[in-house]
C-alpha cells in the first residue's frame, strides 16, 4: 500500500531536534515523502539540502512535483554546482515556508511553466554555496588553502595521494561556517550534469506504488470526508436532514461548512454513501436560468460592442473596410475541466496548538493563509506538508484554496484529523474551469495574399478577477491572460486591433494548462493557415515569409519541416501545422492524419521545441509530449456545458479524454538556441489543436472554428 509516513507532531519534534547545533539558514518541516525513515545523522547545510554521514544528499524542492519532473531537474542544478555524486542525490517536496517563495512572485507557488527557469540561477547558487562551505571545511581540517583543493564526485580532493574527504565527512564542520556572500558559477562548457538526460529521482517510487500522493496520507485516528456542494453555482443550502446519512454504517458526523454539507466517516465509502443519502433543500437563485445557449447569446451581444483595447496598431477599421474579401471567423471554446487523475483532496488536523495540513497543492502560501483563517489561528501556527500531486494543470493553484479550506473547516468542526476527497463528479460538476471563450476575428489580405489588417475580439470571464493577481483589471478592463498570444501577434501585419470583452458569470474559472494560449494559438494558427490557403502557398513557407522579425521561429519552422517529413505524407494522409510561443518557449507541431468521412485517425505528431537552454532533455521531451496530447484531447472531445444551471457532464463517460487507442505516435525534437530559458510544462499544449484542425481542413476543405471538433459536420 502507498503508506506515507505518519507525520505526527511527535515526529516533527523528533526531526527538528536532530538539527541542533547546525547553522540552519532556513528551517524545513519536511519528512520523507513516501514511507522511508528519516536519514540518521543528517546535517542541514542550507535551507534546500541536507547531507548524511554516508554522503547521501537530500534536496528539498520548493516547487510542487505534479509529473513535470521538477524533483529531478532542481536537484540537477544543485548537484552540478556542488560536484555531487549524482547516484547519492535524492529529492523531497518542500513544505510551506517563506524561504521557498517563488523568485518572481514572492509566494511559494508552482505554475506558469516557471519552476526551472525561475530557480535556475538560485539553485545553482545554492549548490555553489554548499560546495564553497565544504571546501572551506576541508581546508580547515587539512591545513591547506582552498586554492589547493578541488571538488569532484561528492568529495574534496587534495594535492597529494590519499587526500580525499567525502562530503559526508565534512558536512558537520561545513554547517558551522558562515556561507560566503558571493560564489562563482560554472561556465556552460564545464557542465557535466546539466543538459544530460537523467532518469527521474521519483521514478522508482511511482512505478512501484510507494510514492506519497495526497490521497495516500495516513494518520492515527484519521477520518474521511466528502462534501455535498450545491447542484449549481450560486445556490446555497436552505435546509437539510441528516437522519438517513447518519444511519449509514461508518458515518460519524454530518456538519455544514460554508461551501456545503460534509459527511465524515470511518472511511471514504461511508462518507460517499452518506452524501448520497442526504436530504437537502437548496436555495437556487438566478443561477437556475443559466445555460450554455443563454451564455452564447450574452457573449455575442458583448462582441457586437466595443471592448477594452488590448492592442492597437495602425488603422484597422479603415484597412478592413478597404479589403474585398477578408477572412471572417467566429470561434467558440468551451469551459474545460482540469480532470487530474488524482481527485481533489487534502488532510487536515486542527488542534488547540495549531494546524497541520497535508496537501497536493500548487499554492502553498495561499493554502497556508487560508488554513490559518479558517482555523482561527495565525499563519505561523499552520504547518503545511506538500505531497506529490497526481496531476495539477492549474487546478491545484487556486487562490480560493477550496479543497484545503474545506478540509480544515471539517477537522475543526469534528475535532479530529480528516482526509477530504472529492469524487470525480464533484470536481467536474462543481469545480473550477478554463473559461468559455468566444472570439470574433477578421483578417484582411493584400494583393500579394499577405495580411494587411487583423481585428480580434475576445469575450470571456476574467481569471484574475477577485484574486491577488487582479492588478489593473478594474481600471483597464483587460485580463492579460485572456489576450496573451494575440496581443503579441508575430506575423507581419501593419494594422492590428485586439479587444477584450469581459463576461460575468457565476461559474468559477481558473488557469488551465497554458491558460489563454489554449485558444489564442487556435485563433492565430487557423487564421494564418487559411490565409496561406487563399494565397495558394505552402503553409510553412507562408509562415516563414511573415516572420522576418522572429528568427527563432523561422529556424524552428525549418527544423519542423525537415523533422516531420512535411509534404511527404503517404497516400490518403494529410498534414497540418501550427507554431506558437508561450512562457518563453517556442513549439511547432505537425499532425498527420487520415480522414474518411467522419472517421479520424491520428497517425503522428511531430514537435520541435526551442526552450532556450535545457537542463534535462528527457523532461523537456516528456512535457512536450504530454502537453500536446492534452491539447489533442481537448480538441477531440472535452467540454463542460450547462443546462438549467447545472453542469451536464459528470465523469469520463460524458467528459471524454484522449484514449491510448486514439493517440498518435509523438516525436519530439529539441532545438537548443541558447536563448533565455523558457518553460516546458505548458507550451506543448497550444499548437496541438490548430495543427490537427489544419490537417482536417487540408483533408476535407472545411475549417472547424468550434471546439471540440464536430467531425460529423464535415459530412453536411
C-alpha positions in Angstrom: 0.0 0.0 0.0 1.0 3.6 -0.5 1.9 4.2 3.1 3.1 7.7 3.7 5.0 8.3 6.9 2.7 9.3 9.8 3.7 13.0 10.1 2.6 13.5 13.6 3.6 16.3 15.9 5.9 13.9 17.7 7.8 13.0 14.6 8.1 16.7 13.7 9.7 17.5 17.0 12.0 14.5 16.7 13.1 15.6 13.2 13.8 19.2 14.3 15.7 18.1 17.4 18.2 16.3 15.2 19.3 19.6 13.7 20.5 21.1 17.0 23.9 22.7 16.8 23.9 23.2 13.0 23.9 26.6 11.4 20.5 26.5 9.8 20.0 29.0 7.1 16.3 28.1 6.9 14.2 25.7 8.8 12.3 23.0 7.0 9.4 20.9 8.2 9.8 18.1 5.6 9.8 14.4 6.4 10.3 11.6 4.0 7.6 11.7 1.3 7.0 8.1 0.6 7.3 5.8 3.5 11.0 5.9 4.2 12.6 6.7 7.5 14.4 9.9 8.2 18.1 9.7 7.4 20.1 9.4 10.7 22.9 11.9 11.4 21.9 14.2 8.5 23.2 17.8 8.6 21.3 20.6 7.1 23.9 22.6 5.1 21.4 25.2 4.0 17.6 25.6 3.6 17.5 23.4 0.5 19.6 20.4 1.3 20.9 18.0 3.9 24.0 15.7 3.8 24.1 12.4 5.7 27.2 10.8 7.1 27.4 8.5 4.2 27.4 11.4 1.7 23.7 11.0 0.7 22.3 14.4 -0.3 18.6 15.1 0.1 17.3 18.2 -1.8 14.1 19.8 -0.6 12.4 21.1 -3.7 10.4 24.3 -3.2 8.1 23.7 -6.3 5.4 21.1 -6.4 6.0 17.9 -8.3 3.0 17.0 -10.4 4.6 14.9 -13.1 6.7 17.6 -14.7 10.0 16.3 -13.3 10.9 19.1 -11.0 12.0 16.7 -8.3 14.8 15.8 -10.7 15.7 19.0 -12.6 16.1 21.2 -9.5 18.4 18.7 -7.8 20.4 18.5 -11.0 21.1 22.3 -10.8 22.3 21.9 -7.2 24.3 18.8 -7.8 26.0 20.3 -10.9 27.4 23.2 -8.9 28.3 21.1 -5.9 30.1 18.5 -7.9 28.0 16.0 -6.1 27.8 12.2 -6.6 24.5 12.1 -8.6 24.0 8.5 -7.5 23.7 9.7 -3.9 21.2 12.5 -4.6 17.5 12.2 -3.7 14.7 14.8 -3.5 11.6 15.5 -1.4 8.8 18.0 -1.8 9.4 21.2 0.2 6.8 22.3 2.8 5.2 25.7 3.0 7.9 28.2 4.2 8.9 31.8 3.3 12.3 30.7 2.1 10.7 28.7 -0.6 9.0 31.6 -2.2 8.9 31.9 -6.0 11.8 34.2 -7.0 9.5 36.3 -9.2 6.1 36.2 -7.4 7.1 36.4 -3.7 4.9 33.5 -2.7 5.5 29.7 -2.7 3.8 28.5 -5.8 4.1 26.3 -8.9 2.7 27.4 -12.3 3.3 29.4 -15.4 5.9 26.8 -16.6 8.3 28.7 -14.4 9.8 26.3 -11.9 13.1 25.6 -13.5 13.7 28.9 -15.3 12.8 30.9 -12.2 15.0 28.7 -10.0 17.9 28.1 -12.4 20.3 30.7 -11.0 19.1 30.5 -7.5 19.5 26.7 -7.2 22.9 26.8 -8.9 24.0 29.3 -6.2 22.6 27.0 -3.5 24.9 24.3 -4.9 27.9 26.5 -5.3 27.5 27.9 -1.8 27.3 24.4 -0.3 30.5 23.4 -2.3 32.3 26.5 -1.0 31.4 25.7 2.6 32.6 22.1 2.1 35.9 23.2 0.6 36.4 25.6 3.5 35.7 22.8 6.0 38.3 20.6 4.2 40.8 23.4 4.2 40.4 23.9 7.9 40.8 20.1 8.5 43.8 19.7 6.2 45.6 23.0 7.0 45.6 23.6 3.2 44.5 26.6 1.3 41.1 26.4 -0.5 43.0 27.1 -3.8 44.9 23.8 -3.2 41.7 21.8 -3.1 39.2 20.7 -5.7 35.8 19.1 -5.6 34.8 16.0 -7.5 32.0 13.4 -7.4 30.9 14.1 -3.8 34.3 14.7 -2.3 37.0 17.3 -1.8 40.4 16.2 -3.2 43.8 17.5 -2.0 47.1 17.8 -4.0 48.6 14.6 -2.5 47.7 11.0 -2.8 45.1 9.9 -0.2 43.9 13.4 0.5 40.2 12.8 -0.1 37.4 13.9 2.2 33.8 12.9 1.3 31.0 15.4 1.7 29.5 13.3 4.4 32.7 13.6 6.5 32.8 17.4 6.0 29.1 18.2 6.4 29.0 18.8 10.2 32.0 21.1 10.1 30.8 22.9 7.0 27.4 23.6 8.6 29.1 25.6 11.3 30.6 28.0 8.8 29.1 31.3 7.6 28.1 30.9 4.0 30.1 33.1 1.5 28.4 36.3 0.4 29.1 35.6 -3.3 30.1 32.5 -5.3 31.2 31.9 -8.8 29.1 29.7 -11.0 30.4 27.3 -13.6 30.6 28.2 -17.3 28.3 26.3 -19.5 31.2 24.4 -21.1 32.1 22.9 -17.7 28.7 21.3 -17.1 28.7 17.6 -16.6 25.1 17.0 -15.4 23.1 19.9 -16.7 22.0 19.2 -20.3 22.2 15.5 -20.0 19.3 13.0 -19.9 18.7 11.7 -16.4 16.1 9.3 -15.1 13.6 10.8 -12.6 14.6 10.5 -9.0 11.0 9.8 -8.1 10.5 7.2 -10.9 11.0 4.1 -8.9 8.6 5.1 -6.1 5.9 6.0 -8.7 6.4 2.7 -10.6 6.3 0.6 -7.5 3.3 2.4 -5.9 5.2 3.6 -2.9 5.2 7.3 -3.8 3.3 9.5 -1.4 0.4 11.4 -3.0 -2.2 13.4 -1.1 -4.7 10.5 -1.1 -2.1 8.2 0.5 -1.8 10.2 3.7 -2.4 8.1 6.8 -2.6 9.3 10.4 -3.7 7.7 13.7 -7.4 8.3 14.2 -7.8 9.7 10.6 -11.4 10.1 9.4 -12.6 10.5 5.8 -14.9 13.2 4.4 -16.8 14.1 1.3 -18.7 17.4 0.8 -22.0 17.8 -0.9 -21.9 21.0 -2.9 -24.8 22.9 -4.3 -26.2 21.5 -7.6 -25.4 24.8 -9.4 -23.1 27.7 -8.8 -24.6 30.5 -6.8 -27.1 28.2 -4.9 -27.0 27.7 -1.1 -28.4 25.3 1.5 -31.9 26.2 2.6 -32.3 23.3 5.0 -31.2 19.7 5.3 -32.0 16.5 7.1 -29.0 14.2 8.1 -31.0 11.3 9.5 -30.6 9.0 6.5 -26.9 9.8 6.2 -26.2 9.2 9.9 -27.9 5.8 9.5 -25.2 4.7 7.1 -22.7 2.3 8.8 -19.4 4.1 9.4 -20.8 7.6 9.2 -19.7 9.6 12.3 -20.6 13.2 11.6 -22.7 15.5 9.3 -21.6 19.1 9.5 -22.5 22.2 7.5 -19.5 24.2 6.3 -19.5 27.4 4.1 -19.2 25.5 0.8 -21.8 22.8 1.5 -22.5 19.8 3.8 -19.8 17.5 4.9 -20.3 13.9 5.8 -17.5 12.4 7.9 -16.9 8.6 8.3 -14.5 5.9 9.2 -13.6 5.6 5.5 -14.4 7.4 2.3 -17.0 4.9 1.1 -19.1 5.6 4.2 -18.7 9.4 3.6 -19.6 8.9 -0.1 -22.8 6.9 0.8 -23.7 9.4 3.5 -23.6 12.3 1.0 -25.7 10.3 -1.4 -28.3 9.8 1.4 -28.6 13.4 2.5 -32.0 15.2 2.2 -31.3 18.8 1.2 -33.4 21.7 0.0 -31.5 24.3 -1.9 -32.0 28.0 -2.5 -31.3 28.1 -6.2 -31.4 31.7 -7.0 -30.9 33.2 -10.5 -28.3 30.6 -11.4 -31.1 28.2 -12.4 -31.7 30.1 -15.6 -28.1 29.8 -16.8 -27.2 27.6 -19.8 -24.6 27.4 -22.5 -27.0 28.7 -25.0 -28.1 31.7 -22.9 -24.4 32.5 -22.3 -23.6 32.3 -26.0 -26.2 35.0 -26.7 -24.8 37.2 -24.0 -21.3 36.8 -25.3 -22.3 37.6 -28.8 -24.0 40.8 -27.6 -20.8 41.8 -25.9 -18.8 41.1 -29.1 -21.1 43.3 -31.1 -19.9 46.3 -29.0 -16.6 47.9 -28.2 -14.5 46.2 -25.7 -11.3 47.3 -23.9 -8.4 47.8 -26.3 -5.5 45.4 -25.6 -3.6 46.2 -28.8 -3.9 48.8 -31.4 -1.5 49.3 -34.3 -2.3 51.3 -37.4 -5.9 51.9 -38.7 -7.5 48.5 -38.7 -11.0 49.8 -39.3 -10.1 51.6 -42.5 -8.0 48.7 -43.7 -10.8 46.2 -43.2 -13.2 48.5 -45.0 -10.9 48.6 -47.9 -10.5 44.8 -48.0 -12.5 43.0 -50.6 -12.9 39.5 -49.1 -11.5 39.4 -45.6 -11.4 36.1 -43.7 -14.2 36.1 -41.2 -14.3 33.6 -38.4 -16.3 33.1 -35.2 -14.6 30.8 -32.7 -16.2 29.1 -29.7 -14.1 27.4 -27.0 -16.0 25.6 -24.1 -15.4 25.5 -20.4 -12.8 22.8 -19.7 -12.3 20.8 -16.5 -8.7 20.1 -15.4 -9.7 16.5 -14.5 -6.4 15.5 -12.9 -6.1 11.7 -12.3 -5.7 12.2 -8.5 -9.0 13.7 -7.3 -9.0 16.9 -5.2 -8.0 16.1 -1.6 -6.4 17.5 1.5 -5.8 16.2 5.0 -6.1 18.5 8.0 -5.5 18.1 11.7 -6.8 21.1 13.7 -5.7 21.2 17.3 -5.6 23.8 20.0 -1.9 24.5 19.5 -2.0 24.7 15.7 -2.9 23.2 12.4 -1.2 20.6 10.2 -2.2 20.1 6.6 -1.1 17.6 4.0 -2.0 18.6 0.5 -1.2 18.0 -3.2 -1.1 21.8 -3.8 0.5 24.2 -6.2 -0.2 27.2 -3.9 1.4 26.6 -0.5 1.4 30.2 0.6 -2.3 30.8 -0.2 -3.3 27.5 1.3 -1.4 28.1 4.5 -3.0 31.5 4.8 -6.5 30.1 4.1 -6.0 27.3 6.7 -5.0 29.8 9.3 -8.1 32.0 8.6 -10.5 29.0 8.7 -8.9 27.6 11.9 -8.8 31.0 13.6 -5.0 30.9 14.2 -2.0 32.9 13.0 -0.2 31.7 9.9 2.8 30.7 11.8 0.7 28.1 13.6 0.0 26.3 10.3 2.3 23.5 9.1 1.6 22.6 5.5 3.3 19.5 4.1 3.4 19.2 0.3 2.7 15.8 -1.0 3.2 14.6 -4.6 0.5 15.7 -7.0 -1.3 13.3 -9.2 -1.7 16.0 -11.9 -2.4 19.7 -11.4 -2.8 21.6 -14.7 -3.6 24.7 -12.7 -6.5 23.2 -10.7 -4.4 22.9 -7.5 -3.2 26.5 -7.9 -6.3 28.1 -6.5 -6.2 31.4 -4.7 -9.5 30.4 -3.1 -7.9 27.3 -1.6 -11.2 25.5 -1.9 -10.2 21.9 -1.0 -7.7 22.9 1.7 -10.2 25.3 3.3 -12.9 22.6 3.4 -10.6 20.0 5.0 -9.6 22.5 7.7 -13.2 23.5 8.3 -14.3 19.9 8.7 -11.4 18.9 11.0 -12.1 22.0 13.2 -15.8 21.0 13.4 -15.3 17.4 14.3 -12.2 17.9 16.4 -10.2 15.1 14.6 -7.9 14.7 11.7 -9.8 14.4 8.5 -8.9 13.5 4.9 -11.2 15.1 2.4 -11.6 13.6 -1.0 -13.7 14.9 -3.8 -15.2 12.4 -6.2 -14.5 12.8 -10.0 -18.1 14.0 -10.3 -17.7 16.5 -7.5 -14.9 18.2 -9.4 -16.3 18.1 -12.9 -19.7 19.3 -11.8 -18.7 21.7 -9.1 -15.0 22.6 -9.5 -13.1 25.3 -11.4 -12.8 25.6 -15.2 -10.9 27.1 -18.0 -13.2 30.0 -19.1 -15.5 29.6 -22.0 -14.3 32.0 -24.7 -15.9 33.3 -27.9 -13.7 35.1 -30.5 -14.7 37.2 -33.5 -11.9 37.7 -36.0 -11.4 39.4 -39.3 -8.2 39.1 -41.3 -7.7 41.1 -44.5 -5.2 40.2 -47.2 -3.4 42.5 -49.6 -2.9 41.9 -53.3 0.0 39.6 -52.6 -2.0 37.4 -50.3 -0.3 38.8 -47.2 -2.1 40.1 -44.1 -2.9 43.8 -44.2 -5.2 44.0 -41.2 -6.4 41.9 -38.3 -9.2 42.6 -35.8 -9.8 40.1 -33.0 -12.4 40.5 -30.3 -12.2 38.1 -27.3 -15.2 37.5 -24.9 -14.5 35.5 -21.8 -14.6 35.6 -18.0 -11.6 37.0 -16.2 -9.4 34.5 -14.4 -7.7 37.3 -12.5 -10.9 39.0 -11.1 -11.2 38.6 -7.4 -7.7 37.3 -6.9 -4.5 38.9 -5.6 -3.4 38.9 -9.3 -6.1 41.2 -10.5 -3.7 44.1 -10.9 -5.2 46.9 -13.1 -8.1 44.8 -14.3 -10.8 47.1 -13.0 -9.0 50.1 -14.2 -8.1 48.9 -17.7 -10.9 46.3 -18.2 -8.3 43.9 -19.6 -7.4 40.5 -18.2 -3.9 39.9 -19.8 -4.3 36.1 -19.6 -7.3 36.3 -22.0 -5.5 38.2 -24.7 -2.0 36.6 -24.4 -0.8 35.1 -27.7 -2.9 37.6 -29.6 -1.6 40.9 -28.3 1.9 39.8 -29.5 0.7 38.6 -32.9 4.1 37.7 -34.6 3.1 37.6 -38.3 3.9 40.8 -40.2 0.5 42.7 -40.2 0.6 46.5 -40.5 -2.8 47.0 -38.9 -3.8 45.2 -35.8 -6.6 45.6 -33.2 -7.2 43.2 -30.2 -10.0 43.9 -27.7 -11.3 42.2 -24.6 -14.9 41.9 -23.7 -15.4 40.8 -20.1 -18.1 38.2 -19.4 -19.7 38.0 -16.0 -20.9 34.6 -14.7 -21.2 32.6 -11.5 -19.1 29.8 -12.9 -15.7 29.8 -11.1 -12.8 29.9 -13.5 -9.1 29.2 -13.2 -6.0 28.8 -15.2 -5.9 25.6 -17.3 -2.7 24.3 -18.8 -1.3 27.1 -21.0 -4.1 29.5 -19.9 -5.2 31.9 -22.7 -2.8 30.4 -25.1 -5.1 27.4 -25.3 -7.4 29.4 -27.5 -5.2 32.2 -28.8 -3.0 29.7 -30.6 -6.0 28.2 -32.3 -7.3 31.5 -33.5 -3.9 32.7 -34.7 -2.9 29.5 -36.5 -6.3 28.8 -38.0 -6.4 32.3 -39.5 -2.9 32.3 -40.8 -3.4 28.8 -42.3 -6.5 30.0 -44.1 -4.5 33.0 -45.4 -1.9 30.6 -46.8 -4.6 28.6 -48.5 -6.1 31.7 -50.1 -2.6 32.7 -51.2 -2.1 29.2 -52.7 1.1 29.0 -50.6 2.7 26.2 -48.7 1.6 26.8 -45.0 5.1 26.5 -43.6 6.8 28.6 -46.2 4.0 31.2 -45.9 4.6 31.5 -42.2 8.3 31.8 -42.7 7.8 34.7 -45.1 5.8 36.6 -42.4 8.3 36.0 -39.6 11.3 38.0 -40.7 11.5 39.8 -37.3 11.4 36.4 -35.4 14.5 34.4 -36.5 13.9 31.8 -33.7 10.5 31.0 -35.1 11.9 30.8 -38.6 14.6 28.4 -37.5 12.1 26.3 -35.7 9.8 26.0 -38.7 12.7 25.0 -40.9 13.6 22.3 -38.5 10.0 21.2 -38.1 9.6 21.0 -41.9 12.6 18.6 -42.0 11.8 16.6 -39.0 8.1 15.9 -39.9 8.7 14.9 -43.4 6.5 17.8 -44.4 4.8 17.3 -47.7 5.8 13.6 -47.8 2.8 12.0 -46.1 1.7 8.7 -47.6 -1.3 8.2 -49.8 -4.5 9.3 -48.2 -2.7 11.1 -45.3 -2.8 14.8 -44.6 -0.6 17.1 -42.5 -1.4 20.2 -40.6 1.0 22.6 -38.9 0.9 25.2 -36.1 3.5 27.1 -34.2 3.1 29.2 -31.0 5.2 30.9 -28.4 4.2 30.8 -24.7 6.0 31.0 -21.4 9.2 32.0 -23.2 9.3 28.8 -25.3 8.6 28.1 -29.0 6.8 24.9 -30.1 5.9 23.9 -33.6 3.9 20.8 -34.3 2.8 18.9 -37.4 -0.1 16.4 -37.1 -0.5 13.7 -39.7 -4.0 12.2 -40.1 -6.3 10.1 -42.2 -9.9 11.2 -42.6 -12.6 9.1 -44.1 -16.0 10.7 -43.7 -16.1 11.5 -40.0 -13.7 8.7 -39.1 -10.4 10.3 -38.0 -7.2 8.5 -37.4 -4.2 10.4 -35.9 -1.0 8.8 -37.1 1.8 11.0 -35.9 2.5 14.3 -34.1 6.0 15.7 -34.7 7.0 18.6 -32.4 10.1 20.8 -32.3 10.7 22.8 -29.2 13.1 25.7 -28.5 13.1 26.5 -24.8 16.4 28.2 -24.9 18.7 26.2 -22.6 17.9 22.7 -21.4 18.5 21.1 -18.0 17.1 17.6 -18.6 16.3 16.7 -22.2 14.1 13.7 -21.1 11.9 16.1 -19.1 11.6 18.5 -22.0 10.5 15.8 -24.3 8.1 14.2 -21.8 6.4 17.6 -21.1 6.0 18.5 -24.8 4.6 15.0 -25.4 2.2 15.2 -22.5 1.2 18.8 -23.3 0.5 18.1 -27.0 -1.6 15.0 -26.2 -3.6 17.1 -23.7 -4.2 19.7 -26.4 -5.4 16.9 -28.8 -7.7 15.6 -26.0 -9.3 19.0 -25.6 -9.8 19.4 -29.3 -11.4 16.0 -29.8 -13.9 15.7 -27.0 -13.6 17.8 -23.9 -16.3 20.3 -23.0 -18.2 21.4 -19.9 -21.7 22.6 -20.8 -24.6 23.9 -18.7 -28.3 23.3 -18.8 -30.8 24.7 -16.3 -27.9 26.0 -14.3 -26.2 22.6 -13.9 -23.1 21.1 -15.4 -24.2 18.4 -17.8 -21.0 16.3 -17.6 -20.0 14.2 -14.6 -17.2 11.7 -15.3 -15.0 10.4 -18.1 -18.0 8.8 -19.8 -19.5 12.2 -20.5 -16.3 14.2 -20.3 -14.1 12.0 -22.6 -10.3 12.4 -22.5 -8.0 11.1 -25.2 -7.6 7.3 -25.1 -4.5 5.3 -25.9 -6.2 3.9 -28.9 -6.8 7.4 -30.3 -3.3 8.9 -29.5 -0.8 9.3 -32.3 2.9 8.4 -32.2 4.7 11.5 -30.8 8.2 12.5 -31.8 9.8 15.5 -30.0 13.0 17.3 -31.3 14.8 19.9 -29.2 16.3 22.9 -30.9 18.6 24.4 -28.3 19.1 28.0 -29.3 20.9 29.3 -26.3 18.3 31.9 -25.7 16.9 32.7 -22.3 15.4 29.7 -20.7 11.7 29.2 -21.2 9.2 26.8 -19.6 8.1 23.5 -20.9 5.2 22.4 -18.8 2.6 24.1 -20.9 3.9 25.2 -24.3 3.3 21.8 -25.9 -0.5 22.2 -25.5 -1.4 25.3 -27.6 -0.2 24.2 -31.1 -1.7 20.7 -31.0 -5.4 21.6 -31.6 -4.7 24.0 -34.5 -2.2 21.6 -36.1 -4.9 18.9 -36.0 -7.6 21.3 -37.3 -5.4 22.5 -40.1 -4.8 18.8 -41.1 -8.6 18.3 -41.1 -9.0 21.4 -43.3 -6.5 20.0 -45.7 -8.3 16.7 -45.9 -11.9 18.0 -46.0 -11.7 21.5 -47.3 -13.6 22.7 -44.3 -12.4 24.7 -41.3 -13.9 24.0 -37.9 -13.9 27.0 -35.7 -15.7 25.5 -32.7 -14.1 23.1 -30.2 -14.3 20.3 -29.5 -14.2 19.4 -33.2 -17.5 18.4 -34.7 -16.4 15.8 -37.2 -20.0 14.9 -38.1 -20.4 18.4 -39.6 -17.8 17.6 -42.2 -20.3 15.4 -44.0 -23.0 18.0 -44.1 
